[in-house]
Amino acid sequence: MEAIEPHLKQLRSKLDSVPQLSSVEELTGVPKEFLFLAASTLALLSVLLGVGVGSLCSLIGFAYPTLASFRAIETKQKGDDTQWLIYWTVYAFFSVLETFVDYVLYFVPFYYAFKLAFLVWMMLPQTRGAEFLYNSFLRQVLKSNESRIDSAIGRAGRSASGIAGEAAGAAAEVAAAGVVAGTQALAGAKKD
């Protein structure tokens, strides 16, 4: 215990800047460094064992980038806006790709641990991983397929519009049939 005591003191001094941990420490009576270590251990085990890690990846992939995007929008600088637009473009690309290969990824050991590390690498301003991926290959893929993507989106929109129109027509027919049946039932009830 004596060997780790200096490390615990150093950790405690860093955690002193988080007022929420001090509140939890007061409520529980457990030192904040132990609370932090327990939460970190649980998070690590969750990632390694795959328990709830899909939700954790979604939370991490959305929470900080959303806040950072909001802050970027609110500043006058345009460089940070571009950084987060690139992040969301790369994130969307990999999310769509993941949808098609999800059944294979299920069998990859520690997939979510790798995904979590990938998301952090993509979003950190220090690494600018999303910008690297965008400039390395995604930009060229999107530029060379832009007309095909636009065409596919147009067809999907027309198809969805047609389906919505058919559904509305079917709903109107069902409603009309219900009104007719209700009217007939009321007329029959009045005769009795």
C-alpha positions in Angstrom: 0.0 0.0 0.0 2.9 2.3 0.7 4.2 1.9 -2.8 1.0 3.2 -4.4 0.3 6.0 -1.8 2.2 8.7 -3.8 0.3 7.7 -6.9 -3.1 7.9 -5.1 -2.1 11.4 -3.7 -1.2 12.5 -7.2 -4.5 11.2 -8.6 -6.4 12.8 -5.8 -4.9 16.2 -6.5 -5.9 15.9 -10.2 -9.5 14.8 -9.2 -9.8 17.8 -6.9 -10.7 19.8 -9.9 -13.9 17.8 -10.4 -16.5 19.2 -8.0 -19.0 16.4 -8.7 -16.6 13.8 -7.4 -16.2 15.7 -4.2 -20.0 15.7 -3.8 -20.1 11.9 -4.3 -17.2 11.5 -1.9 -19.2 13.4 0.8 -22.3 11.3 0.2 -20.6 7.9 0.2 -17.7 8.5 2.5 -15.5 6.7 -0.1 -12.4 8.7 -1.2 -12.7 10.1 -4.7 -9.6 8.4 -6.0 -11.1 5.0 -5.1 -14.4 6.0 -6.7 -12.6 7.0 -9.9 -10.5 3.8 -10.0 -13.7 1.7 -9.4 -15.6 3.5 -12.2 -12.6 3.1 -14.5 -12.2 -0.5 -13.7 -15.9 -1.1 -14.4 -15.7 0.8 -17.7 -12.7 -1.2 -18.7 -14.3 -4.5 -17.8 -17.4 -3.4 -19.6 -15.4 -2.7 -22.8 -13.4 -6.0 -22.6 -16.4 -8.2 -21.7 -18.7 -6.5 -24.1 -21.4 -5.7 -21.6 -23.3 -2.6 -22.6 -20.3 -1.5 -24.7 -22.4 -0.8 -27.8 -24.3 1.9 -25.9 -21.0 3.2 -24.4 -19.6 3.5 -27.9 -22.7 5.3 -29.1 -22.5 7.7 -26.1 -18.8 8.4 -26.7 -19.3 8.7 -30.4 -22.0 11.3 -30.0 -21.7 13.1 -26.6 -18.4 14.9 -26.9 -18.5 15.5 -30.7 -22.0 17.0 -30.3 -20.8 19.4 -27.6 -17.7 20.2 -29.6 -19.8 20.8 -32.7 -22.1 23.1 -30.8 -19.1 25.1 -29.5 -17.6 25.2 -33.0 -20.8 26.5 -34.5 -21.0 29.3 -31.9 -17.5 30.5 -32.6 -16.5 32.9 -35.4 -13.7 30.6 -36.5 -14.5 28.3 -39.5 -11.6 25.8 -39.0 -13.2 24.1 -36.0 -16.6 23.9 -38.0 -14.8 22.1 -40.8 -13.1 19.7 -38.3 -16.4 18.6 -36.9 -18.2 18.4 -40.3 -15.4 16.1 -41.3 -15.9 14.0 -38.1 -19.6 13.6 -38.7 -19.0 12.7 -42.4 -16.5 10.0 -41.5 -18.6 8.8 -38.6 -21.7 8.5 -40.8 -19.7 6.6 -43.5 -18.4 4.1 -41.0 -21.8 3.7 -39.3 -23.4 2.9 -42.7 -20.5 0.5 -43.5 -20.9 -1.1 -40.0 -24.6 -1.7 -40.7 -23.7 -4.0 -43.6 -21.0 -6.0 -41.9 -22.4 -6.0 -38.4 -23.1 -9.8 -38.5 -19.4 -10.4 -39.2 -18.2 -7.9 -36.6 -20.2 -9.7 -33.9 -17.6 -12.5 -34.0 -14.5 -10.2 -33.9 -13.0 -10.5 -30.4 -12.8 -7.1 -28.6 -14.5 -5.4 -31.5 -16.1 -2.7 -29.3 -12.8 -2.0 -27.6 -11.3 -1.4 -31.0 -14.3 0.7 -32.0 -14.0 2.8 -28.9 -10.3 3.4 -29.5 -11.1 4.3 -33.1 -13.8 6.8 -32.1 -11.5 8.5 -29.6 -8.7 8.6 -32.2 -11.1 10.1 -34.8 -12.5 12.8 -32.5 -9.4 14.0 -30.6 -8.2 17.4 -31.9 -4.6 16.2 -31.1 -4.8 13.2 -33.5 -7.4 14.5 -36.1 -8.0 11.0 -37.1 -11.3 11.8 -38.9 -9.5 14.5 -41.0 -6.7 12.0 -41.8 -9.3 9.4 -43.0 -11.3 11.9 -45.0 -8.2 13.3 -46.8 -6.7 9.9 -47.3 -9.5 8.2 -49.0 -13.1 9.2 -48.2 -13.0 12.5 -50.0 -12.0 10.8 -53.2 -14.6 8.1 -52.8 -17.4 10.6 -52.2 -16.2 12.9 -55.1 -16.0 10.1 -57.6 -19.5 8.7 -56.6 -21.3 12.0 -55.9 -23.7 11.8 -58.9 -24.5 8.1 -58.1 -25.2 9.0 -54.5 -27.4 11.9 -55.4 -29.3 9.7 -57.9 -29.8 7.0 -55.3 -31.0 9.5 -52.7 -33.4 10.9 -55.3 -34.8 7.5 -56.1 -35.1 6.7 -52.4 -37.0 9.9 -51.8 -39.4 9.3 -54.7 -39.9 5.7 -53.6 -40.5 6.8 -50.0 -43.0 9.5 -51.2 -44.8 6.8 -53.3 -45.0 4.5 -50.3 -46.2 7.2 -48.0 -48.9 8.1 -50.6 -50.0 4.5 -50.9 -50.0 4.2 -47.1 -52.1 7.3 -46.8 -54.5 6.0 -49.4 -54.8 2.7 -47.7 -55.4 4.4 -44.3 -58.1 6.5 -45.9 -59.8 3.4 -47.3 -59.7 1.7 -44.0 -61.1 4.8 -42.3 -63.8 5.1 -44.8 -64.7 1.4 -44.4 -64.8 1.9 -40.6 -67.1 4.9 -41.0 -69.4 2.9 -43.3 -69.4 0.0 -40.9 -70.0 2.2 -38.0 -72.9 4.0 -39.8 -74.4 0.7 -40.7 -74.1 -0.6 -37.1 -75.8 2.6 -35.8 -78.6 2.3 -38.4 -79.1 -1.3 -37.4 -79.2 -0.4 -33.7 -81.8 2.3 -34.3 -84.1 -0.2 -36.1 -84.0 -2.5 -33.1 
